[in-house]
Amino acid sequence: MSTTVSITVDARGQSCPGPLVTLAKALKEAGAGDLLELIATDPGSRSDVPSWAKISGNELLESTEAEGEFRYLVRKV
């Protein structure tokens, strides 16, 4: 599987549930195996994104935080 990001979802400035809604919309347009990067500033995304990935069946590969921004790598299954 590729480790190249197919789609970057910029959800900076959005509050819950905005980042997840924006990510879910992008995933509908992505193909199986595509790697999506979500960038968010909502602190709630720290718990929301991992929970959502588990429930939706997609794979959360990475979660990082730097300077008030949260970055997630999600593979569409």
N, C-alpha and C positions, 0 to 999 in steps of 0.2 A: 504494500500500500504506500501511496505517496505521502511524503511529509511536507509537501508544499501546500501552503494555504490557498484554497480555491476562492474563498469569499471572506472579506473582512466586514464585520458588522460593527458599525460605530454607533454605540448607544450611550455615548457620553452625554450627561445632562438629563437623561431620562430617569424617572423614578419608577419603582415597582408598580405595575408589572411590565413597564416599557421594555427593558432589556430582553426579557424572555419573549415578549410578543414579537419584537423585531428579529430576534434570533429564529424563532419558530417560522416566521414568514420567509426568511432567507433559506432555511432548511427545506421548505417546500419546493424551492427552485433549484436546490442542489441535487446532485446525483448520489447514489449509494457509494460510500467510501470517500466522498469529498471531505476535506478538512476546512472547517470554518473557524475564524478567529472572532471572538466577541470582545470588544473593548467597552467597559462600562465604568461609571463613577458612582453608581448606587451601591452603598455598603451592603445592602440586603442581598445583592447578587452573590455574595460569598456563600450564603446558604441556599439561595434560590436555584442557582445554576447547577450545582451538583445534584440536588434533589430532582430537579426537572430532567436532567440527563438520565438519571436512573429510572424515573417513571416513564420517560418517552422511549427508552431503549437505545438512545444514542450514547456514544462513548466520550466521556470527558477525559482528555489526555493530559491536560495541563491547566493549572490555575496559579497565576502569579499576581502580586500586588506591588506597585511602585508609584510613589508620589500621588496617592489618591486615585489611581486608576487600577482597575482590575482587568486582567487579560485571561481569557479562557480559550483553549483549543478544544473543539468538539468535532468528532468524526461522525458523519451521518451513517447510520447502519441501515 
